[in-house]
């Protein structure tokens, strides 16, 4: 690469390799100037970041305009400006406004819930999963009762239910799960949440709900509407491309929502509120974002099929595959190729989580993986 910057080399390698092959198959691999303006794809960087399940598009043009046009309100506290966004979310989710708790990213909602319900008792969950709630709750003297995933790499609902006791303050589900991308059977998870929520609070992390491809898959918001002790979290970080803006919300029945609201530390801000309102109106970006995720995900799984590498069915913006190599070593090797992949997820230390990127980024990942594992 002497004489070339890594970014220049990446672009040349991409255009000369993965993208050319895709183009020959009739796959659209580049965006028009209008699409780039409206959907804001991130440019190729020296190191391609496919490690954090970020959306490679966004904020969209409408979201950027909404934020920039409200800079003058930066001197105001956000409380009264929050009401319109809460009403929009309330309508979207089909629940009254007093069921909504706004937070600065769903991670804040997970931490608040862990503090509110975990302290002095236990939280039951499976490993590996998203750790924000459990790691924070442990700081407040909460015991974490870890249940291994079952043989199919799913949350072991039967074992979790067996372990629920008078010490259990909360059960945490991530569905679809991070890092596996797996989706629990609809009837099974709904029955589980109904039963267990009569004994303790059940938290359903639905950060990736928008990516679910199964028709009519139920959100556990339905159980909130029916009065069960269930909390659901949603985020604007993924399909809406607002990870850096920090905006999310919890849905729970009013008495639970009130407890959670009282403990929120990281509130929303004016720019996040305006971005969120614009996001909920921007159906074009929403559909584009999902479509690009599907294309990139298929590019990844096609390559994994070609390499005979096992992977799990994904209902998310990432793929979890069996690399057969210690992930710490694989991280180093892929980073040397200019691609950053997901961290270790014990005990599945020879599995790799790779986020979908732009089609250019995804082609670069595929090329690098073939060079490292081929």
N, C-alpha and C positions, 0 to 999 in steps of 0.2 A: 504493500500500500504506500510505498515511498512516493512522495510528490502529490498524494491525494489525502484530503481529510477523510476521517472515517465516515462522515455524513455523505460526502461525495461518493465514496466507495460503495456505501450502502445503496444509494440511489442507482448507481450504475449496475450493481449486482442484481438488484431487484428488477429493474427494467429489462435486464438482459437474461434473467432466469425465470423466476416464478411467475412474474406477470406476463411475460411473453407466452409461456406455456398456457396460462389461463386464457389469454386472448385468443389463442389458436382453437380453444374449445368453445368460443363464443361467449365467454364470461365477461361481463362488464367490469373493468378493473380501474377505471379512472372516473373522476367526477367532473361535471361541467363547471364553468366559472360561476354560474348561478347557484349550483348545489354547494360549491365551496363557500360562497357568501352566506347562504342561508343556514348551512349545517355545520360549518366551522370545523373541518377535520384538522386534527393536530398534524404538524409537519414531522417528517422523519427526523429523529435526533441521533446524536452520536451513539447513544445506547437506547435501544427500543425498550420501553417500559411495558411489559406484559405481565406484571406481577401483582397488580392490585385491583383487578376487576373493574377498572375505570372504563367509561364510555370514551372511545377515541373521537367522538363528535360532540359538539356543543361547547358552551351554551349556544343555542341557536340564535339566529339574527334577531328574532322577536324577543328573546330573553335578554340579549345584550342591550337592545334598545330600551327595554323596560327598566333595566338597572341604570343605564346612563341617564335616562330622562328623569330619574328620581334622585339624583345626587344632591339636589338642594334640600331634600328631606333628611339628609344625613345628620342634621343637628337635632332631629326629633327622636324621642323614644318611640319604639315600634308598636307599643301596646294597641293603640286604637287602629293602626294601619293593618294589624293582624286579622281584624274581624272579617274582612272580605275574603281573605284566603281561607280562613277557617270555614266560612260558609260554602265556598267552592268545594273544599274537601268533604264537608258534610254532605253536600249534594252528590258528589262522586261516589262516596262510600255508602250512602243511604242510611245515615245515622244522624241524630240531632247534634247540634254544635257542641253540646256539653259532653259529648263522647270523645272529643278530639283534644289531644295534648300536643301542641307544637314544640318541637325541639330543634336544636342546631345540629341536624344530622341524626339518623336513627341510632348511631352509637351512643349519643347522649341519652336517648330514650332507654336503651338497654342498661346503661349504667344506673340511671335513676331508678329503674325497676329493680335491679339487683340490690340497690341500697334500701329501697322501700320495703321489699318483701323478703330479701335474703337474710338480713341482719339477725343474728342470734339463732338461726336455724340452718336448714340445708336447701340447696338447689340441686335438682337432679337433671342431668343432661347426658348426651352421648359425646364420645370423642372419636375422631376429630370433628369439630364444628367451629363456628365463629365464637371467639373467646372473650369479646369485650365485656359482656355482662359478668361472666364468672370470674375473670381476672380482677375486675373492680370489686365485686362482692366479697372476694376473699380478703380484701383490705379492711373490711368491716366485720370480720369474725364470722364469715359465712363458710360453712362446710360445703364442698362440692362433691356430690355423689356421682362419680363418673361411670357410665355404662358404655361398654364397647359397642361399636356398630355391629350389626349382625353379619352373617356370611355374605349377604348381598350388598353390603356397605350401606345399609339403611339404618335409620334410628330404630333401635330395638324397643318398640312400643310395649311389647309384652313384659320385658324385663323391667322397664321403667315403671310400669304400673305395679308390678310386684314389690318394688322398692319404696313406693310411696308410704309414708308413715306419719305419725303425729309430729315428727320433727321436720317434715317437708313443708317448706314455705312456698316453693315455686318449682314448676317443671318448665324447662326451656326446650323448645323445638326450633329448628331452623329448616324451613321447608319452602322452596328447594334448599338443600343443605349446602353450606360452604365449608369444606372445599370439594365435596364429591359431585355436586350438581344434581344429585338424585332427588326425585319427587316421591313422596309417600303416597300409597294408594288412597284415593279420595275418600271412599267410605270408611276405610280403616282409621285414617287420621281424624276424621270427623267424630266417629264413635269414641275414639280414645279421648279426644278433648272434652267431649260431653261427660264421659264417665269420670275422668280424673279431675276435671274442674269442679266437681261436686265435693272433692276432698281437699283440694289445694288450688292455687292460682296456676293457670297454664299460660305461658307466653309463646306466641307464634311469630317468629321472625320471618316476615314475608318480603324481604328486601328485593328478591328476584322474582316476585310474583308476575310481573309484566312479561317475563320471558317464557312462561309456561305455555307449552304448545298443546297440551291435552284439552280438548273442548270442554267447556263448562266446569273446569276444575274449581271446586269451592274455596273461597277464602274463609278463614275462621272468623271474619267479621260477622258472618251470619250468626255464629253462636253468641257474639257480643250482643247482637240485636235481640236474641232470645233470652238474654239475661244471665248467661253463664259467666263464671269468673275467668274470662279469657281476655288476654291483652294481645293486640296485633300491632306490629311495627311496620311502617312503610317509609320509603326514602325517595328523595329526588336525585340521589347521587348516581343512579345506574342508568335507566333508560332515558331519563331527562338530561343527562350529561352535566349535572350540577354538583359533582363531588367536592369541588373546591369552594363552593358557596355555602355549604353546610345547612341543609334543610331536610327535616323529616317530621314524622308525627306518629303518635300512638293512638290507638282506638280501643276504648274500654267503656264499660258502663259508668255512669256519672260518679258513683261513690268511689270507684277505683281511680277514675280519671282525676278526681279532685286530689286524692292522696299523691298521685304522681306529679301533678302540676305544682304542688307545694314544695317539691324537692328539685324541680328543674333549676339547673345552674346556668347552662349555656342556652340562653334564649335566642330566638331568631332576630334578624336585623332587617332594616328597611330594604337593602338590596336583595337579600334572600327572599323576602316576602314578595317583592315585585317580580323577581325571576320565577318564583313558584306560580304566581298568578298567570304569567305569560306561558309558562310550561304547560299548564293544564288546558290552555286554549290552543296550543300549537300541535294539532293532530298530525300535520304534515311531518314535523320533525319526529314525533313519536313513532309513526309508521316507518319512516326512513331509518331510524335508529334500530328498530326491531329487524327490519329487512337486512341491514348491513351486518347485524350480529349473526343472523342465520347463515348468510353467505360466508362470513369469516369462520364461523364454527364448522361449517361443512368443509372448508378448505383444510382445516386442522384435522378433522376426522378422516378425510380422504387420504391425507398423508399418513396418519396413524395406521389406517387399513393397509396402505401400500407397504408399510414397514412391519406389519404384523404385530403391532403393539396394542395391548388391551386398553380399553378406555370405558368409562361409565357413561350411560346416556345422560345428556345434559339438558336441563331446562333453565339454563342461566347464560351469562355472557362469558363463560369459561369452560374448559374441558379438563377433566381429571383423568390422567392416563398412567399406566404402569410402565415406567421407564426401565425398570430392572436395574437401576443404578442409584446409589445413595444420592439423595437430592442435593446435599451440600456439595458433593463433587460435580454433579450435573450443573448446578448453579454456576460454579466456577468456569466450567467448560463452555456453557452457553454465553456467559458474560464476556468471555474472550472472543466470542463471535459477534458481540454487540447486541445481545438479547438478554434482558433480565426476566427471569421466570419466578414462579411463586416460591415462598419459603417452605421449610419442612413442616409436615403435618403429622407428628407422631400419633400412633405407632406406624403409620403408612409412609415410612421414610424412603421408600424407593418408588413412590408415586409422585407425579408432577402435576401441579395446577397451572394451566396456561390461559391467560385472559385473551379474549378476542381483541384484535386491533383493527386498524384500517386494513383494507385488502393488501396494501403495500407492506405494512408491518407484518401481517400474517404470512405473506409470501416469504419474507425474510426469516421469520421463525421456522417455517417449514424447511427452508434451505439450510439453516444452521443446524436444525435437529438431524437432518440427514447426514450432515458432515460429522456431527458428534457421535451419533448412534448407528449410522449406516455401516 
